[in-house]
Amino acid sequence: MPPMLVLILLPVEILVLYLIVRKTSRKIMTFFYRLTKSKKAAAYLFAFLFFPGTFVHEMSHFLTGLLLLVPVGKVELMPVIEEDGIKMGSVGIGKTDPIRRTLIGIAPILFGVGIILFSIFYVYQHNLFSQPLFVALISYIVFEVGNTMFSSKKDLEGVFAVFVTAIVFYAFLYFFGLRINININYEIIKEACIFLLIPILIDLVLLVL
């Protein structure tokens, strides 16, 4: 697979996962509700299924807030049923500037992609792809993190402004002849593209069913 195609495919897969993950969550919640005939029981079953991913998600907010010296409150990991769905967890975040608020908001995505890449890199580095146990473990990690790493609309407030600022800053450096060189292991990215197909395919199957 050409390196450029690999770099394009990864964000495309993340975007596809983002677009289908909420629909899949609603499908799973509906299934649990039909199974238990109770919204509370369905919420707890759903929370249990995705607890590892929820833990990573909320701790990403919490740790990023601490790192950026922003006041953080209590971490809640118990599900709360709301009118428009279920809130899996929350972290109290103090008032701060737009840039730090945005970084805290998108932290689960950054952490999620990082965990996925690190897990695959570890297996790749130790040549463990031939061992079914490790492949199953990585598949589970990717499924959990991939389905819970996306932030809420509130978390994503200000992302567009920061994104535009980053592009302008990069264009400024480029105009003055400054280049940012990043060493990329394309094999790891390629494996990540393959493993990201796992949550995408599972979610698509659940949507069809």
N, C-alpha and C positions, 0 to 999 in steps of 0.2 A: 504494500500500500504506500503510495507516494507521501512524503512527509507533510506537504501542504494539505493534502486531503485529510490526513490524520488530525491536523490542527483545526481544520474546519469542522470535521465530523464530531469532535468532542463537544464543542458548545452547541451544535445542532441537537445532539442527543440530550443534553441538559435542558435545552429549550422544549423539546418534545416531552420530556419527563415532567417538566413544570406544567405544561398545558394539560396533561392527562391525570396528574396525581390527585388533584382535588375531586375530579369526577370518580376516580377509583375509590377514594376515601368514602364518598357518599354511597357508592355501591356496597362497600363492605359494611358500613353502618346500617344500611337498609337490610342487608342479609342478617346481621346480628339482631336487629330489631324484630324481624320476622321470626327468627329462631327463638327469641326470648320473650317477645311481646312486651318488652319493657325498655324504655329509653335509657334508664339508668344502667340496667344490666348490659345493654348494647354498648353504651359509652365505656363501661369498665372493660368489657371484652376487647373493644377497639384499642383502648389505652394500653391494655396488657400486651396486645399484639405488637404495638409500635413503641413500647416503653423505651427500649434501648436507643432508638432513633430520637425520641422526644428528649431523653436525657442529654444526648449529644447536642441537640438543637438549643436547649435552654442554657446548658453550660457554656455553649459558644457565646451567647449573649453575655452571660455573667462574666466569663474570663476576659472577653474583649473590653467590657466596661471597666474592669479592674485594671487592665493593661493601659487603657487610655485615661486612667485617673478620673473616671466618671462615677459618681455615687450609684451603687447598686443595692437593691433590696432583696427580699426573700425570694428564693427559687421555689415555684410551685410546680409540682409534677402530677398532681391529681387532676383528672378530667373535670371540666365544668360544662354542663349542657347550656347552650345559649339558643336564642330564637332561630338564628341562621346557621346553626351547626354545633360543633363541639370544640371547646378550647382545650387543647391537650396539656398545656402548661404555660407558665409566664414567669417573667423576671421583672422586678421593679427597677426602672432606669431613671436616674435623676436628670434634671434639665442640663443640656449642654449645647454646644454649637452644632450646626447642621452637618459638618463633615464627620465629627465623632459619632453623632447620632446615626448617620448613614452607615458608617463602618460597623457599629454595633448591630444595626438592623440586618445587614447582609452577612454578618459573621457566620451564621449556620451554613450558608452556601459555601463560603470560603473554607470553613472547617470540614464540611461534608466532602467537597471535592478533594481536599487535602488528605482526609482519612482514606478515601477510596484509592487515591494515587499511592499513598504510603503503603497500604495493605497489599496492593498489587505489586508494588516495587519490592516489598519484602519477599513475597512468594517468588517473584521473578529472579531476584538476587540469589535466592537459595534453591532455585530450580525445583520448586515444589508443585508445579502445575500437573505433574504426573500422579500426584497423590490426591485421591478423591476427597479425603477428609478436609484438606486445606482448600481445595477448590470449592467445596460445599460451604466452608466457613467464610471465604471471601465473598461467595455469592450471597450469603445471608447478610453480611456486613453491607454490601452494596445495595441490597434490597431495602434494608432498614434505613440506612443513611439517605439513600436516594429518594425515598418516599417521605422523608421528614425534614429535609434540609432547607426546603423553600420557606422563605419568610412570609409573614402576613402583609396585607396592604399597608397597615400602620408601620410595620418595620421598614418598608421600602420607601417611606416618605423621604423625599430629598435625594433619592438615588439618581434621578435624571440630572439634577443640577451638578452633583458631584461627578457624574460620568462626563458631562460636557466640559467641566473644569479640567478633568484629567486629559481629555482629548486636546483641549486648547494648550495645556501645559506641555504635552508631548509634541504638538505641532511647533510650539515655541522652541523647544530643544532641537527639533529636527531642522528648523529654519536656520539656526545658528550652528549647524554642523555637529551637534552632539548626538551620539547614538547610544542606545541602551542595548547591550549585548547580553542575551540570556541563553545559557546552555540548556538545551532541551533533549531529554532522552525520548526519542520518538517511539522506541519499543514499548516503554511504559505507557505512553499516551495511547498507543495502539491497543495494548491489553486493556486499558481503562475503557476504551470505546467498545471492546468486545463484552466486558463485564457489565457495562451500563445498559447493554441490551437486555440483561436479565430482568431488572425492575420494569423496563419498558414493555417487554413481552408479557410479563406476568400481569401488569396493569391492563394491557390491551386485552388479554384473555379474560380477565375479570370483567372488563367493560362489556365484552361480547356476551359473556354468560349472564 
